[in-house]
């Protein structure tokens, strides 16, 4: 085995990371103390997978937010040009 996990292992890690994030999301719905208690029950591996998963989600959300803001500005400028004509 090289540096990259085998596809089956990677798939299992992704599934496990999503389960960790899902469990924490449920705990967050009950309040910050519940989220912290749920996080304390995680194994070291689950913590690492959960953090990696959430970092990726945040990266995607940031890129999506920028793209949406760019398009909104473009449309506002286009609308302003139409009103000026």
C-alpha positions in Angstrom: 0.0 0.0 0.0 1.3 3.5 -1.0 0.6 6.9 0.4 -3.0 7.0 -0.8 -5.6 4.8 0.8 -7.1 2.1 -1.4 -10.5 3.2 -2.9 -12.5 0.9 -0.5 -10.6 2.4 2.5 -11.1 5.9 1.3 -14.9 5.2 0.8 -15.1 3.8 4.3 -13.3 6.9 5.7 -15.6 9.3 3.9 -18.7 7.4 5.1 -17.3 7.4 8.7 -16.5 11.1 8.5 -20.0 11.9 7.3 -21.4 9.9 10.1 -19.3 11.8 12.6 -20.4 15.1 11.1 -24.0 14.0 11.1 -23.9 12.9 14.8 -22.3 16.2 15.8 -25.0 18.2 13.8 -27.7 16.4 15.8 -25.9 17.2 19.0 -25.5 20.9 18.0 -29.2 21.0 17.6 -29.5 20.3 21.4 -26.9 23.0 22.3 -23.2 23.6 22.5 -22.7 21.5 25.6 -24.2 18.5 23.9 -21.9 19.0 20.9 -18.9 19.1 23.1 -20.0 16.0 25.0 -20.5 14.2 21.7 -17.1 15.2 20.4 -15.5 14.0 23.6 -16.9 10.5 23.0 -15.2 10.3 19.6 -12.0 8.3 19.0 -8.9 10.0 17.8 -9.5 8.6 14.3 -13.1 9.9 14.3 -11.9 13.4 15.4 -9.4 13.5 12.6 -11.9 12.3 10.0 -14.6 14.7 11.3 -12.2 17.6 11.2 -11.1 16.8 7.6 -14.7 16.3 6.5 -15.8 19.6 8.0 -12.8 21.5 6.6 -13.7 20.3 3.1 -17.3 21.3 3.6 -16.2 24.7 4.7 -13.9 25.0 1.7 -16.7 24.1 -0.7 -19.1 26.5 1.1 -16.6 29.4 0.8 -16.0 28.8 -2.9 -19.8 28.5 -3.5 -20.4 31.7 -1.5 -17.8 33.6 -3.7 -19.3 32.3 -6.9 -22.9 33.2 -5.8 -21.7 36.7 -4.7 -19.9 37.2 -8.1 -23.0 36.3 -10.1 -25.2 38.5 -7.9 -22.9 41.5 -8.5 -22.9 40.7 -12.2 -26.7 40.6 -12.3 -27.0 43.8 -10.3 -24.6 45.6 -12.7 -26.5 44.2 -15.7 -29.8 45.4 -14.1 -28.3 48.9 -13.5 -27.2 49.1 -17.1 -30.7 48.2 -18.3 -32.3 50.9 -16.2 -29.8 53.5 -17.5 -30.7 52.8 -21.1 
